[in-house]
Amino acid sequence: MVPAGDPTESTVMKLAEILEPGDVIIDGGNSNYKNTIRRGKALAENGLAYIGLQKTKMLLLNLFIRILV
């Protein structure tokens, strides 16, 4: 987990450089939804998916994945 703001932005951009089209970045923090939308659009241009989830939703997703596996 990285702090919101510039640390998140730089981490996402660094990941985008090494990931391949079709890969997914999941942001489980509390980023401003406007930043989430902006990042999602920018990453989609490179074939990457970006999912922004609040912490509570991230916990539910984690539980759901554990049930499936």
MARBAZA-79366 format. One record per residue (C-alpha): residue number from 1; x, y, z. Coordinates in steps of 0.02 Angstrom, whole numbers. Layout:
BEGIN
<r zami="NUM" X="X" Y="Y" Z="Z"/>
...
# end
This chain:
BEGIN
<r zami="1" X="0" Y="0" Z="0"/>
<r zami="2" X="66" Y="171" Z="-45"/>
<r zami="3" X="1" Y="340" Z="14"/>
<r zami="4" X="-126" Y="432" Z="-93"/>
<r zami="5" X="-69" Y="570" Z="-210"/>
<r zami="6" X="101" Y="577" Z="-292"/>
<r zami="7" X="164" Y="410" Z="-221"/>
<r zami="8" X="13" Y="320" Z="-296"/>
<r zami="9" X="31" Y="412" Z="-461"/>
<r zami="10" X="215" Y="369" Z="-480"/>
<r zami="11" X="187" Y="187" Z="-430"/>
<r zami="12" X="47" Y="165" Z="-556"/>
<r zami="13" X="151" Y="244" Z="-695"/>
<r zami="14" X="301" Y="134" Z="-653"/>
<r zami="15" X="190" Y="-20" Z="-658"/>
<r zami="16" X="119" Y="35" Z="-825"/>
<r zami="17" X="294" Y="34" Z="-899"/>
<r zami="18" X="325" Y="-149" Z="-857"/>
<r zami="19" X="152" Y="-225" Z="-877"/>
<r zami="20" X="84" Y="-297" Z="-1039"/>
<r zami="21" X="-81" Y="-263" Z="-1127"/>
<r zami="22" X="-220" Y="-357" Z="-1040"/>
<r zami="23" X="-142" Y="-340" Z="-867"/>
<r zami="24" X="-241" Y="-261" Z="-725"/>
<r zami="25" X="-191" Y="-137" Z="-590"/>
<r zami="26" X="-304" Y="-135" Z="-436"/>
<r zami="27" X="-296" Y="20" Z="-326"/>
<r zami="28" X="-363" Y="-31" Z="-156"/>
<r zami="29" X="-339" Y="137" Z="-72"/>
<r zami="30" X="-450" Y="288" Z="-55"/>
<r zami="31" X="-399" Y="385" Z="-209"/>
<r zami="32" X="-509" Y="526" Z="-269"/>
<r zami="33" X="-629" Y="454" Z="-397"/>
<r zami="34" X="-578" Y="587" Z="-523"/>
<r zami="35" X="-398" Y="524" Z="-515"/>
<r zami="36" X="-461" Y="346" Z="-534"/>
<r zami="37" X="-557" Y="391" Z="-691"/>
<r zami="38" X="-409" Y="488" Z="-763"/>
<r zami="39" X="-287" Y="346" Z="-730"/>
<r zami="40" X="-408" Y="218" Z="-800"/>
<r zami="41" X="-426" Y="313" Z="-964"/>
<r zami="42" X="-238" Y="340" Z="-980"/>
<r zami="43" X="-197" Y="158" Z="-946"/>
<r zami="44" X="-333" Y="94" Z="-1062"/>
<r zami="45" X="-242" Y="180" Z="-1206"/>
<r zami="46" X="-101" Y="55" Z="-1174"/>
<r zami="47" X="-217" Y="-94" Z="-1157"/>
<r zami="48" X="-208" Y="-99" Z="-967"/>
<r zami="49" X="-358" Y="-109" Z="-850"/>
<r zami="50" X="-365" Y="-2" Z="-693"/>
<r zami="51" X="-486" Y="-42" Z="-553"/>
<r zami="52" X="-506" Y="80" Z="-410"/>
<r zami="53" X="-584" Y="7" Z="-252"/>
<r zami="54" X="-608" Y="85" Z="-83"/>
<r zami="55" X="-533" Y="-10" Z="63"/>
<r zami="56" X="-699" Y="-87" Z="114"/>
<r zami="57" X="-734" Y="-151" Z="-61"/>
<r zami="58" X="-556" Y="-216" Z="-72"/>
<r zami="59" X="-583" Y="-319" Z="86"/>
<r zami="60" X="-742" Y="-393" Z="11"/>
<r zami="61" X="-651" Y="-432" Z="-153"/>
<r zami="62" X="-512" Y="-517" Z="-54"/>
<r zami="63" X="-640" Y="-623" Z="39"/>
<r zami="64" X="-729" Y="-668" Z="-123"/>
<r zami="65" X="-565" Y="-723" Z="-205"/>
<r zami="66" X="-521" Y="-831" Z="-54"/>
<r zami="67" X="-691" Y="-916" Z="-65"/>
<r zami="68" X="-664" Y="-954" Z="-250"/>
<r zami="69" X="-490" Y="-1024" Z="-226"/>
# end
